[in-house]
Amino acid sequence: MPILNTEPRTDKDRVEVYVTTNLQEATVDKANLIIRNVVLLGSESVNTQGQVTRRYSDTCLRNAPAIFEGIAAYVDHPDAADVKKKRSVRDMYGTYRNVRFMDGKLRGDLDLFDTPVAHHVLAIANKNPNAIGNSIHAAGRFHMDGAVQIVEEILPRTKWGNKASVDLVNDPATAQSLFEETNNTNDIDKETKTMEFSDITKKGLSDHRIDLVEEIRIEGRESRNKEIDDLNKKVTELTEETKTLQTKLDTLEVAASLAAKAGLVDELLEASSLPKEAKTDIFRSTLLNVQEKKDGTRTIAIKEQIESLIEDRTTAIGGKKGVKNAGGERKTNTPGGTKPLSQSEVIASL
């Protein structure tokens, strides 16, 4: 079972526990220097929003008299610098007797010493019991039930090994505490403020503040979902951008390929023996549309096909392949006999 914790646990068996109560239900026996029926501990604690933050089990309250019987009562809390030190007898003004569990609360009779401080406390308790109250300094063990701490046991010593004590404070409604009977102290805030964050562990949070663990888990899940959504949006944007760039690249590659092919066509036409009249735009367009093709298992390259088309055209108009301005005749039968065709007539007939 975890230890009640308001500060980082350096001693795993002892941590600080404060429980604040007032003297509303007490009665003053001035003659015997006794303040009777002081409530030391109730069944539950609430924060400023009225939410129950801690409950003290029936077993805890029934076993507590053994811890609180004879417990020392001191004036004021020790200074922060002295909180780990043993309390001085000069600050001790009484002890608690007849501690019992009654009507769902831990009660006791404050047996005062015959000192000026004790008489001063009696006077305040008699006139205005709400002006002062007890702040119990002890240690305890608890487990979590959802966001509520269930206190199972109050221990007889603080985490520093000092005996548990009951300190008289002058503002019980606003006392800084871990447990309080009033509704005016946000014990959750106090617990958070006194914690040294460098000593927080995952297990410590799981043991002591399951509500914070759940809150962190929810925030983490929401943050992770948002991050995933943002990444998905970014992936979509990058995908669209990639498609656009690929389209531009394909366009540039096609343009570059056409330019290269046009250069090749012009180069081969220039080197051929085709007459200028045979190098028509239609023939050039035919050459530009040539693509690689298969002849069985052999691939016929574009250049080879263009050369073959130019050679066929050269031969068709009577020229010699590979030689510019080559001669040659094509004849046709006429009524007057055989007549050679002019070159322009041959080209037109192709």
The 8 nearest C-alpha neighbors of each residue, nearest first, counted from 0:
[[1, 142, 141, 140, 2, 206, 151, 3],
 [2, 0, 140, 141, 206, 142, 3, 207],
 [1, 3, 140, 139, 4, 141, 14, 0],
 [4, 2, 139, 140, 141, 14, 1, 16],
 [3, 5, 14, 6, 2, 15, 8, 7],
 [4, 6, 190, 193, 15, 194, 177, 3],
 [5, 7, 194, 4, 193, 8, 195, 15],
 [8, 6, 194, 198, 195, 9, 5, 199],
 [7, 9, 10, 11, 6, 14, 4, 13],
 [10, 8, 11, 7, 14, 13, 158, 6],
 [11, 9, 8, 12, 13, 158, 14, 159],
 [10, 12, 8, 13, 9, 14, 2, 158],
 [11, 13, 10, 158, 2, 14, 8, 138],
 [158, 14, 12, 10, 157, 11, 138, 159],
 [13, 15, 158, 138, 4, 157, 8, 3],
 [14, 16, 138, 157, 158, 137, 5, 4],
 [15, 17, 138, 137, 136, 177, 139, 14],
 [18, 16, 177, 136, 176, 135, 178, 134],
 [19, 17, 178, 135, 179, 134, 177, 176],
 [18, 20, 134, 179, 133, 180, 178, 135],
 [21, 19, 180, 133, 132, 179, 39, 134],
 [20, 22, 132, 23, 133, 171, 129, 131],
 [21, 23, 128, 25, 24, 132, 37, 129],
 [22, 24, 25, 128, 21, 129, 37, 38],
 [25, 23, 22, 37, 36, 26, 38, 21],
 [26, 24, 36, 37, 22, 35, 23, 34],
 [27, 25, 35, 34, 36, 28, 24, 37],
 [26, 28, 34, 29, 125, 35, 33, 25],
 [29, 27, 33, 30, 31, 34, 32, 26],
 [30, 28, 32, 31, 27, 33, 121, 34],
 [29, 31, 28, 32, 33, 27, 121, 34],
 [30, 32, 33, 29, 28, 110, 111, 34],
 [31, 33, 29, 111, 30, 28, 110, 34],
 [34, 32, 110, 28, 31, 109, 111, 35],
 [35, 33, 27, 109, 26, 108, 28, 25],
 [34, 36, 108, 26, 25, 37, 33, 109],
 [35, 37, 25, 107, 108, 106, 38, 26],
 [36, 38, 25, 107, 106, 35, 108, 22],
 [39, 37, 106, 40, 105, 36, 20, 107],
 [38, 40, 105, 106, 37, 20, 107, 41],
 [39, 41, 105, 104, 38, 42, 18, 20],
 [42, 40, 104, 43, 105, 180, 103, 39],
 [41, 43, 55, 54, 104, 103, 40, 56],
 [42, 44, 54, 53, 41, 55, 45, 51],
 [45, 43, 53, 51, 180, 179, 52, 178],
 [46, 44, 51, 50, 49, 52, 182, 43],
 [45, 47, 185, 49, 48, 50, 182, 186],
 [46, 48, 185, 183, 49, 182, 184, 45],
 [49, 47, 46, 50, 45, 182, 185, 51],
 [50, 48, 46, 45, 47, 51, 182, 52],
 [51, 49, 45, 48, 46, 52, 47, 44],
 [50, 52, 45, 44, 53, 49, 46, 43],
 [51, 53, 147, 45, 44, 50, 148, 46],
 [54, 52, 148, 44, 147, 43, 149, 51],
 [53, 55, 43, 149, 42, 150, 56, 148],
 [56, 54, 150, 42, 43, 149, 59, 57],
 [55, 57, 59, 58, 151, 150, 54, 60],
 [56, 58, 60, 59, 61, 55, 42, 103],
 [57, 59, 61, 56, 60, 62, 151, 152],
 [58, 60, 152, 151, 56, 62, 57, 61],
 [61, 59, 63, 57, 62, 58, 105, 100],
 [60, 62, 58, 59, 63, 100, 57, 64],
 [61, 63, 59, 60, 64, 58, 65, 66],
 [62, 64, 60, 66, 65, 61, 59, 67],
 [65, 63, 67, 98, 66, 99, 68, 62],
 [64, 66, 63, 68, 67, 62, 98, 61],
 [67, 65, 63, 64, 155, 68, 154, 70],
 [68, 66, 70, 64, 65, 69, 63, 98],
 [67, 69, 98, 96, 70, 64, 65, 66],
 [70, 68, 95, 94, 96, 67, 71, 66],
 [69, 71, 67, 68, 95, 94, 164, 72],
 [72, 70, 94, 164, 93, 165, 69, 73],
 [73, 71, 165, 93, 94, 91, 166, 92],
 [74, 72, 91, 166, 90, 92, 167, 165],
 [73, 75, 167, 90, 166, 91, 76, 92],
 [76, 74, 168, 167, 166, 73, 77, 169],
 [75, 77, 166, 78, 74, 168, 167, 73],
 [78, 76, 82, 81, 79, 75, 86, 80],
 [77, 79, 81, 80, 82, 76, 75, 83],
 [78, 80, 82, 81, 77, 83, 76, 84],
 [79, 81, 78, 82, 83, 77, 84, 76],
 [82, 80, 78, 84, 79, 83, 77, 85],
 [81, 83, 79, 84, 77, 80, 78, 85],
 [84, 82, 81, 159, 85, 80, 161, 79],
 [83, 85, 81, 82, 86, 161, 159, 80],
 [84, 86, 161, 87, 83, 82, 81, 162],
 [87, 85, 84, 88, 90, 77, 91, 73],
 [86, 88, 89, 90, 85, 91, 73, 84],
 [87, 89, 91, 90, 86, 92, 73, 85],
 [88, 90, 87, 91, 92, 86, 73, 74],
 [91, 89, 73, 88, 74, 87, 92, 86],
 [90, 92, 73, 88, 89, 72, 93, 74],
 [91, 93, 112, 73, 117, 72, 111, 90],
 [94, 92, 111, 72, 112, 110, 91, 71],
 [93, 95, 71, 72, 110, 69, 70, 109],
 [94, 96, 109, 69, 108, 70, 110, 68],
 [97, 95, 108, 98, 68, 69, 107, 109],
 [96, 98, 107, 108, 99, 68, 95, 106],
 [99, 97, 107, 64, 96, 68, 106, 67],
 [100, 98, 106, 64, 105, 101, 97, 107],
 [99, 101, 105, 104, 61, 106, 60, 103],
 [100, 102, 103, 104, 99, 105, 106, 61],
 [103, 101, 104, 100, 105, 106, 41, 99],
 [102, 104, 101, 42, 100, 41, 105, 60],
 [105, 103, 41, 101, 102, 100, 40, 106],
 [104, 106, 100, 40, 39, 99, 38, 60],
 [107, 105, 38, 37, 99, 39, 98, 36],
 [106, 108, 98, 37, 36, 97, 96, 95],
 [109, 107, 35, 96, 36, 95, 34, 37],
 [108, 110, 95, 34, 33, 94, 111, 35],
 [109, 111, 33, 94, 93, 95, 108, 32],
 [112, 110, 93, 32, 33, 117, 92, 109],
 [113, 111, 93, 114, 92, 117, 110, 32],
 [112, 114, 117, 111, 115, 118, 32, 116],
 [113, 115, 117, 116, 112, 118, 92, 111],
 [116, 114, 118, 117, 119, 113, 120, 112],
 [115, 117, 119, 114, 118, 120, 92, 113],
 [116, 118, 120, 114, 119, 115, 111, 92],
 [119, 117, 121, 115, 120, 116, 122, 114],
 [118, 120, 116, 122, 117, 121, 115, 123],
 [121, 119, 117, 123, 118, 122, 124, 116],
 [122, 120, 118, 124, 119, 123, 125, 117],
 [121, 123, 125, 119, 120, 124, 118, 126],
 [124, 122, 120, 126, 125, 127, 121, 128],
 [125, 123, 128, 121, 127, 122, 126, 120],
 [124, 126, 122, 123, 121, 127, 27, 128],
 [127, 125, 123, 124, 122, 128, 121, 129],
 [126, 128, 129, 124, 123, 130, 125, 131],
 [129, 127, 124, 22, 130, 23, 131, 123],
 [130, 128, 127, 131, 23, 21, 22, 132],
 [131, 129, 128, 127, 169, 170, 132, 171],
 [132, 130, 169, 129, 168, 170, 171, 128],
 [133, 131, 21, 171, 20, 168, 167, 22],
 [132, 134, 167, 20, 19, 166, 21, 168],
 [133, 135, 19, 166, 18, 165, 17, 167],
 [136, 134, 165, 18, 17, 164, 166, 133],
 [135, 137, 17, 164, 163, 16, 165, 134],
 [138, 136, 163, 157, 16, 156, 15, 135],
 [139, 137, 16, 154, 157, 15, 14, 153],
 [138, 140, 153, 154, 3, 152, 2, 16],
 [141, 139, 2, 152, 3, 1, 151, 150],
 [140, 142, 150, 151, 149, 1, 3, 2],
 [143, 141, 149, 148, 0, 1, 150, 144],
 [144, 142, 148, 147, 145, 149, 146, 207],
 [145, 143, 147, 146, 148, 149, 142, 209],
 [144, 146, 147, 143, 209, 210, 148, 208],
 [145, 147, 210, 144, 209, 143, 148, 52],
 [148, 146, 52, 144, 53, 145, 143, 149],
 [147, 149, 53, 143, 142, 150, 144, 54],
 [148, 150, 54, 141, 142, 53, 55, 143],
 [151, 149, 141, 55, 152, 56, 140, 54],
 [152, 150, 59, 141, 56, 140, 149, 55],
 [151, 153, 59, 140, 139, 150, 154, 141],
 [154, 152, 139, 138, 63, 140, 59, 155],
 [153, 155, 138, 139, 156, 152, 137, 66],
 [156, 154, 163, 66, 162, 137, 153, 138],
 [157, 155, 162, 163, 161, 160, 137, 154],
 [158, 156, 137, 138, 160, 159, 161, 13],
 [13, 157, 159, 14, 160, 15, 10, 138],
 [158, 160, 157, 161, 83, 13, 10, 14],
 [161, 159, 157, 158, 156, 162, 13, 83],
 [162, 160, 157, 156, 159, 85, 163, 158],
 [163, 161, 156, 155, 157, 164, 160, 137],
 [162, 164, 137, 156, 155, 136, 157, 161],
 [165, 163, 136, 71, 70, 135, 72, 162],
 [164, 166, 135, 72, 134, 136, 133, 73],
 [167, 165, 73, 134, 75, 133, 74, 72],
 [166, 168, 133, 74, 75, 132, 73, 134],
 [169, 167, 75, 132, 131, 170, 133, 171],
 [168, 170, 131, 130, 171, 132, 167, 75],
 [171, 169, 172, 173, 168, 131, 174, 130],
 [172, 170, 132, 174, 173, 131, 21, 169],
 [171, 173, 170, 183, 174, 181, 184, 182],
 [174, 172, 171, 184, 170, 183, 175, 181],
 [173, 175, 171, 172, 176, 170, 19, 184],
 [176, 174, 173, 189, 177, 184, 186, 17],
 [177, 175, 17, 178, 174, 186, 18, 179],
 [176, 178, 17, 186, 16, 18, 190, 179],
 [179, 177, 18, 17, 176, 19, 44, 186],
 [178, 180, 19, 18, 181, 44, 20, 176],
 [179, 181, 20, 19, 44, 41, 182, 178],
 [182, 180, 179, 183, 172, 20, 184, 19],
 [181, 183, 47, 184, 46, 45, 180, 49],
 [184, 182, 47, 181, 172, 173, 185, 46],
 [185, 183, 173, 186, 182, 47, 46, 172],
 [184, 186, 46, 47, 188, 187, 189, 183],
 [185, 187, 189, 177, 188, 184, 46, 190],
 [186, 188, 190, 189, 185, 191, 46, 177],
 [189, 187, 191, 186, 185, 190, 192, 184],
 [190, 188, 186, 192, 191, 187, 193, 185],
 [189, 191, 5, 187, 188, 193, 192, 186],
 [190, 192, 188, 189, 194, 193, 187, 5],
 [193, 191, 189, 190, 194, 188, 195, 5],
 [194, 192, 190, 191, 6, 5, 189, 195],
 [195, 193, 6, 191, 192, 7, 196, 5],
 [196, 194, 197, 198, 7, 193, 6, 199],
 [195, 197, 199, 198, 194, 7, 200, 191],
 [196, 198, 195, 199, 200, 7, 194, 6],
 [199, 197, 196, 195, 7, 200, 8, 194],
 [200, 198, 196, 197, 203, 201, 7, 204],
 [201, 199, 203, 202, 204, 198, 197, 205],
 [200, 202, 204, 203, 205, 199, 212, 206],
 [201, 203, 205, 200, 204, 206, 207, 199],
 [204, 202, 200, 206, 201, 205, 207, 199],
 [203, 205, 208, 207, 201, 206, 202, 209],
 [204, 206, 202, 209, 203, 207, 208, 201],
 [207, 205, 203, 204, 202, 1, 208, 209],
 [206, 208, 204, 205, 203, 209, 143, 1],
 [209, 207, 204, 210, 211, 205, 206, 212],
 [208, 210, 212, 205, 211, 146, 213, 207],
 [211, 209, 146, 213, 208, 212, 214, 145],
 [212, 210, 214, 208, 213, 209, 215, 204],
 [211, 213, 209, 215, 210, 214, 216, 205],
 [214, 212, 216, 210, 211, 215, 217, 209],
 [213, 215, 211, 217, 216, 212, 218, 210],
 [214, 216, 218, 212, 213, 217, 219, 211],
 [215, 217, 213, 219, 214, 218, 212, 220],
 [218, 216, 220, 214, 219, 215, 213, 221],
 [219, 217, 215, 221, 220, 216, 222, 214],
 [218, 220, 216, 222, 217, 221, 215, 223],
 [219, 221, 223, 217, 222, 218, 224, 216],
 [222, 220, 224, 218, 223, 219, 225, 217],
 [221, 223, 219, 225, 220, 224, 218, 226],
 [222, 224, 226, 220, 225, 221, 219, 227],
 [225, 223, 227, 221, 226, 222, 220, 228],
 [226, 224, 228, 222, 227, 223, 229, 221],
 [225, 227, 223, 229, 224, 228, 222, 230],
 [226, 228, 230, 224, 225, 229, 231, 223],
 [229, 227, 225, 231, 230, 226, 224, 232],
 [228, 230, 226, 232, 227, 231, 225, 233],
 [229, 231, 233, 227, 232, 228, 234, 226],
 [232, 230, 234, 228, 233, 229, 227, 235],
 [233, 231, 235, 229, 230, 234, 236, 228],
 [232, 234, 230, 236, 231, 235, 237, 229],
 [233, 235, 231, 237, 232, 236, 238, 230],
 [236, 234, 238, 232, 233, 237, 231, 239],
 [235, 237, 233, 239, 238, 234, 240, 232],
 [236, 238, 240, 234, 239, 235, 241, 233],
 [239, 237, 235, 241, 240, 236, 234, 242],
 [240, 238, 242, 236, 241, 237, 235, 243],
 [239, 241, 237, 243, 238, 242, 236, 244],
 [242, 240, 238, 244, 239, 243, 237, 245],
 [243, 241, 245, 239, 240, 244, 246, 238],
 [242, 244, 240, 246, 241, 245, 239, 247],
 [243, 245, 247, 241, 246, 242, 248, 240],
 [246, 244, 248, 242, 247, 243, 241, 249],
 [245, 247, 249, 243, 248, 244, 242, 250],
 [246, 248, 244, 250, 245, 249, 251, 243],
 [249, 247, 245, 251, 250, 246, 244, 252],
 [248, 250, 252, 246, 251, 247, 245, 253],
 [251, 249, 247, 253, 248, 252, 254, 246],
 [250, 252, 254, 248, 249, 253, 255, 247],
 [251, 253, 255, 249, 254, 250, 256, 248],
 [254, 252, 256, 250, 255, 251, 249, 257],
 [255, 253, 251, 257, 252, 256, 258, 250],
 [254, 256, 252, 258, 253, 257, 251, 259],
 [257, 255, 253, 259, 254, 258, 252, 260],
 [258, 256, 260, 254, 259, 255, 261, 253],
 [257, 259, 255, 261, 256, 260, 254, 262],
 [258, 260, 256, 262, 257, 261, 255, 263],
 [259, 261, 263, 257, 262, 258, 256, 264],
 [262, 260, 258, 264, 263, 259, 257, 265],
 [261, 263, 259, 265, 260, 264, 266, 258],
 [262, 264, 260, 266, 261, 265, 267, 259],
 [265, 263, 261, 267, 266, 262, 268, 260],
 [264, 266, 268, 262, 263, 267, 269, 261],
 [265, 267, 263, 269, 264, 268, 262, 270],
 [268, 266, 270, 264, 269, 265, 271, 263],
 [269, 267, 271, 265, 270, 266, 264, 273],
 [268, 270, 266, 267, 271, 265, 272, 273],
 [269, 271, 267, 268, 266, 272, 321, 323],
 [270, 272, 268, 321, 273, 269, 323, 267],
 [323, 273, 271, 322, 324, 321, 274, 325],
 [274, 272, 271, 313, 277, 323, 275, 324],
 [273, 275, 277, 276, 324, 272, 278, 323],
 [274, 276, 278, 277, 273, 279, 272, 269],
 [275, 277, 274, 278, 279, 343, 346, 273],
 [278, 276, 275, 274, 279, 273, 346, 282],
 [277, 279, 275, 276, 282, 283, 280, 273],
 [278, 280, 282, 281, 277, 283, 276, 275],
 [281, 279, 283, 282, 284, 278, 285, 277],
 [280, 282, 284, 279, 283, 285, 278, 286],
 [283, 281, 285, 279, 284, 280, 278, 286],
 [282, 284, 280, 286, 285, 281, 279, 287],
 [285, 283, 287, 281, 286, 282, 280, 288],
 [286, 284, 282, 288, 283, 287, 281, 289],
 [285, 287, 283, 284, 288, 289, 305, 282],
 [288, 286, 284, 285, 289, 283, 261, 260],
 [289, 287, 285, 286, 284, 290, 283, 260],
 [288, 290, 286, 287, 301, 285, 291, 305],
 [291, 289, 301, 292, 288, 300, 287, 304],
 [290, 292, 300, 301, 299, 298, 289, 293],
 [293, 291, 299, 298, 290, 294, 300, 301],
 [292, 294, 298, 297, 295, 299, 296, 291],
 [295, 293, 297, 296, 298, 292, 299, 291],
 [294, 296, 297, 293, 298, 292, 299, 291],
 [295, 297, 294, 293, 298, 299, 292, 300],
 [296, 298, 294, 295, 293, 299, 292, 300],
 [299, 297, 293, 292, 294, 300, 296, 291],
 [298, 300, 292, 291, 293, 297, 303, 301],
 [301, 299, 291, 303, 302, 298, 304, 292],
 [300, 302, 304, 291, 303, 290, 305, 289],
 [303, 301, 305, 304, 300, 306, 263, 264],
 [302, 304, 306, 300, 301, 305, 307, 299],
 [305, 303, 307, 301, 306, 302, 308, 300],
 [306, 304, 302, 308, 307, 303, 286, 301],
 [305, 307, 309, 303, 304, 308, 310, 302],
 [306, 308, 304, 310, 305, 309, 311, 303],
 [309, 307, 311, 305, 310, 306, 312, 304],
 [308, 310, 312, 306, 307, 311, 313, 305],
 [311, 309, 313, 307, 308, 312, 320, 306],
 [312, 310, 308, 314, 313, 309, 315, 307],
 [313, 311, 315, 309, 314, 310, 308, 316],
 [312, 314, 310, 318, 315, 311, 273, 316],
 [315, 313, 317, 311, 318, 312, 316, 310],
 [316, 314, 312, 313, 317, 311, 318, 349],
 [315, 317, 314, 313, 345, 318, 346, 312],
 [318, 316, 327, 314, 315, 328, 329, 313],
 [319, 317, 325, 313, 314, 326, 327, 316],
 [320, 318, 325, 322, 314, 321, 313, 317],
 [319, 321, 310, 322, 313, 318, 314, 272],
 [320, 322, 271, 272, 319, 323, 310, 270],
 [323, 321, 272, 320, 325, 319, 271, 324],
 [272, 322, 324, 325, 271, 273, 321, 274],
 [325, 323, 272, 274, 326, 322, 273, 318],
 [324, 326, 318, 319, 323, 322, 272, 327],
 [327, 325, 318, 324, 317, 328, 319, 323],
 [328, 326, 317, 318, 325, 329, 319, 316],
 [327, 329, 317, 339, 330, 326, 340, 341],
 [328, 330, 340, 339, 317, 327, 331, 345],
 [331, 329, 339, 338, 340, 337, 328, 332],
 [330, 332, 338, 337, 339, 333, 340, 329],
 [331, 333, 337, 336, 338, 330, 334, 335],
 [332, 334, 336, 335, 337, 331, 338, 330],
 [335, 333, 336, 332, 337, 338, 331, 330],
 [334, 336, 333, 337, 332, 338, 331, 339],
 [337, 335, 333, 334, 332, 338, 331, 330],
 [336, 338, 332, 331, 333, 330, 339, 335],
 [339, 337, 330, 331, 332, 336, 340, 333],
 [338, 340, 330, 329, 331, 328, 341, 337],
 [341, 339, 330, 329, 344, 345, 338, 342],
 [340, 342, 344, 343, 345, 339, 329, 328],
 [343, 341, 345, 344, 346, 340, 316, 317],
 [342, 344, 346, 345, 341, 347, 276, 340],
 [345, 343, 347, 341, 342, 346, 340, 348],
 [344, 346, 342, 348, 343, 347, 316, 341],
 [347, 345, 343, 349, 348, 344, 277, 316],
 [346, 348, 344, 345, 349, 343, 342, 277],
 [347, 349, 345, 346, 344, 343, 316, 315],
 [348, 346, 347, 345, 315, 316, 312, 344]]
